Amino acid sequence: MEKIIVEGGNKLKGEVNISLAKNSVLPIIVASILSPNDVVIKNAPMLEDVIVLNDLLLEMDCSIETINNRDLKINTSNLKETSMNSDLIRKMRASFLIMGPMLSRFGKCKISMPGGCNIGSRPIDLHLKGFKLLGADIEIGHGFVEAKAKKLKGNRIYLDFPSVGATENILMASVLAEGTTIIENAAEEPEIWDLANFLNSMGAKIHGAGVGKITIEGVDSLKGIEYKPIYDRVEAGTFMVAAAITKSKITINGAIEDHLRPTIEKLKECGVKFESLGEDTILVDGTGEKSPVDIKTLPYPGFPTDMQAQMMALLSICKGSSIITETVFENRFMHVAELVRMGANIKIDGRTAIIEGVDSLTGCDVKATDLRAGAAMILAGLVAHGRTEISDLYHIDRGYVDIEEKFRGLGANIYRVDK
Ligand code: EPZ
């Protein structure tokens, strides 16, 4: 079984290059279904989730080739409308995003229900509400969901919750629909803007992505393009916390300040200093004393749920009491038990965790319980006394490319073993 080993105590220095955003690249790969022409995604991060999604498209007779080891060239002209098999969908929930483009292109799609995951039940009711309002008939049974529509027609869709996935799925279903679609209370994450920007580059007519109301005027077809997605704000935020927890000063290349505002402001409140070095480069000075802070995760532009576990690792050694409230997912505190094994003092009360800062953590064997919790274990290991051994690495590999190499490049004593 593979493990990441972290020998705690090293300061970090130098600079780290952030990869492009997982949560942009995944929907953008799926959106390539909307055009029969070549789409090239520049510098695509070869994450586990990207590989799984590529395998799914290859299974559906799309062609995908990697050019100079980093650009993905996709052509879906031979795509067969088919029902997607369950294990690949279960393995990577984001593949449910295929439904919108497939419904748009073929007028029907049958996909196995994506199911839940560690952090929550992950319902799809808002996705299906959108498809129904666009004129699709939806049938659910035997673990499958099937959508059918002769031609999707634009409509006004209000999302009870600004779901990222539902916004993306409905966006992709409406770009080739007849007439105009308006999505109200849409998700505002930067990755939504990025997907809309990608689709508009292909000839779509989308206005308002990135703010709560998106208007889409249906068009007849989309052309192929070359596109470079945005940097990964969660990976950048993870390294900002690394500088804070190890009391180090590092430079992050590929940090878009506007996308990181909630994370930067919260870290500033905690005592971290930032200096913009221009062109998406930020100097992070985490050398000063840290104070406890309270965090409530919210849809963007609130504090991101994907940074919650990483901040908890930092706050577990900040003297005083901090409170973290997780409002987005119903079960995203599984890293608490792992941090407590390392000596943290954290109590959970429903969706709230109360963290009493301790002087230090001690290394031990811990598990990555979800993608971002795995990153939090690395952060805790950087400052723990002794050795931390992290298992269940597939969670980490889903969302971070070469994470040990990136930390080693900053001076951390971290390596992967197979034992
Ligand atoms: C996306 O997941 C991200 N994944 C998640 O990142 C991220 O945590 C999440 O957005 C929130 O920002 C990708 O982009 C691939 P949601 P998604 O739909 O789309 C409820 C990571 O670590 N909901 O906004 O699944 C749902 O129950 C991953 O990179 C409904 O009620 O998130 C949840 O409580 C983890 N009905 C809340 O919305 C629906 O139909 C947020 O879900 C859909 C969602």
Boltz pocket constraint, residues with backbone or C-beta under 6 A from the ligand:
constraints:
  - pocket:
      binder: B
      contacts: [[A, 22], [A, 23], [A, 26], [A, 94], [A, 120], [A, 121], [A, 122], [A, 123], [A, 124], [A, 125], [A, 126], [A, 127], [A, 128], [A, 161], [A, 162], [A, 163], [A, 164], [A, 165], [A, 166], [A, 187], [A, 305], [A, 306], [A, 327], [A, 328], [A, 329], [A, 330], [A, 371], [A, 372], [A, 399]]
      max_distance: 6.0
